[in-house]
Amino acid sequence: MPPLLSLSTGEKPVKLPLLISLAALTVPATAMVAVAAAPVAVMKARHHNFENMGRAMKVLFDQLRKGAPNFKVIQASANTLAASAPRVGSDFPKGSGPESGRKTDALPAIWERQAEFAKAAGQLVVTTKALQAAAASGDLARIKAAAGQAGSTCKGCHDQFRKPH
Amino acid sequence: MRAVSSARAPGTKLWDLPVRLVHWSFVALLPLLWWSAEEGRLDLHRTLGLVMLALVAFRLLWGLVGSETARFAVFLRGPRAVAAYVRGLRGCTHAPVVGHNPLGGWSVLALLGLLAVQVTLGLFAQDTDAVQSGPLNYRVSWDTAKALSAAHEVGFNLILGFTALHLAAIVWYRVVRRDDLVRPMLTGKRAFPAGVAVPKLAPLWRAGVCAALAGALAWWLSLGGPLPGEAPAAQDVPSAAEYM
């Protein structure tokens, strides 16, 4: 039977007390990192998602301002918005708010009034889907109306749940 | 002030009406622009910014074709003239200059240049969500607009700094040199020793032409700066106020 605590085929088996102390050092360290990393990852991903939506919204509205809008660009932006919107509802797990100690514009109201927040997030899914459908139709008046609806949903949520700028 | 004004010699007219109007409009507009941006009244900020742009454009044109004391070619002097003026300031040979002195001329250019850069940046700037934005914002990408918005904020701090310097200089002339620079900017006139050359003032109709050109520029930019053959930017896009 090979020595239990030998790490390799090396000559000297590693001494038990050293291994224990190494383990004692690593376990809490990795545990701490895991706890701290989770909210940061969530917060970064959600920030990225919101920025994506902001960009898409700008690209779409810029086209609406242009004399001759490019419907392909409008459709691509509407698709991005419709794809990003469903993430918002689940992007705010407990611990990813201001209490994380990280810089965030998320207000505690998100967690204090969870039902309202969930409803607002659901509304975003509905209005971005409608915008996607309008964009696919190529009907400019319909797109403008739907873009306004989606925009108001963004604003409605920002007004209640985001730190004012 | 007091009763002295009536007893005072009429003095020489050195600042024409357009220069004074533009100057005091800057004084009124800067705090309003600051306030409207801080309060998030960005619709108002955009309108005031376009007024500022027209004023700056007017002043730049007036610096080319306006009255003698308003012209860049007259008041922007070489390094030797500036150095000589500064030496004179330190000594006791300070004599009032009809118009901008060699140092003040560059200060005018710095302030006007900063304002020109600032209103240009503002044309492309946007808020956090690009909901509220300058009239040319739709022509640039999100990232470009973000960078220009950040520069727009830096620009304001620079303007604040130079304004503080401008005010400090006025106080210094008043206290140390007993030279009142504010009153002539209000009345356009001040007393000079006999025999100074009287600056040539440009006719007001010329100011009218410059104002019309500057106004047209601001109006064209407010429409998104449509190029020939291009339709102006649509104004029926869902209003920014109801979006985000």
Boltz contact constraints between the chains, C-beta under 6 A:
constraints:
  - contact:
      token1: [A, 54]
      token2: [B, 129]
      max_distance: 6.0
  - contact:
      token1: [A, 55]
      token2: [B, 142]
      max_distance: 6.0
  - contact:
      token1: [A, 58]
      token2: [B, 130]
      max_distance: 6.0
  - contact:
      token1: [A, 58]
      token2: [B, 142]
      max_distance: 6.0
  - contact:
      token1: [A, 62]
      token2: [B, 138]
      max_distance: 6.0
  - contact:
      token1: [A, 64]
      token2: [B, 237]
      max_distance: 6.0
  - contact:
      token1: [A, 65]
      token2: [B, 138]
      max_distance: 6.0
  - contact:
      token1: [A, 65]
      token2: [B, 233]
      max_distance: 6.0
  - contact:
      token1: [A, 65]
      token2: [B, 234]
      max_distance: 6.0
  - contact:
      token1: [A, 65]
      token2: [B, 237]
      max_distance: 6.0
  - contact:
      token1: [A, 67]
      token2: [B, 230]
      max_distance: 6.0
  - contact:
      token1: [A, 67]
      token2: [B, 231]
      max_distance: 6.0
  - contact:
      token1: [A, 147]
      token2: [B, 238]
      max_distance: 6.0
  - contact:
      token1: [A, 148]
      token2: [B, 238]
      max_distance: 6.0
  - contact:
      token1: [A, 151]
      token2: [B, 238]
      max_distance: 6.0
  - contact:
      token1: [A, 151]
      token2: [B, 243]
      max_distance: 6.0
  - contact:
      token1: [A, 151]
      token2: [B, 244]
      max_distance: 6.0
  - contact:
      token1: [A, 152]
      token2: [B, 242]
      max_distance: 6.0
  - contact:
      token1: [A, 154]
      token2: [B, 244]
      max_distance: 6.0
  - contact:
      token1: [A, 155]
      token2: [B, 243]
      max_distance: 6.0
  - contact:
      token1: [A, 155]
      token2: [B, 244]
      max_distance: 6.0
  - contact:
      token1: [A, 158]
      token2: [B, 244]
      max_distance: 6.0
  - contact:
      token1: [A, 165]
      token2: [B, 128]
      max_distance: 6.0
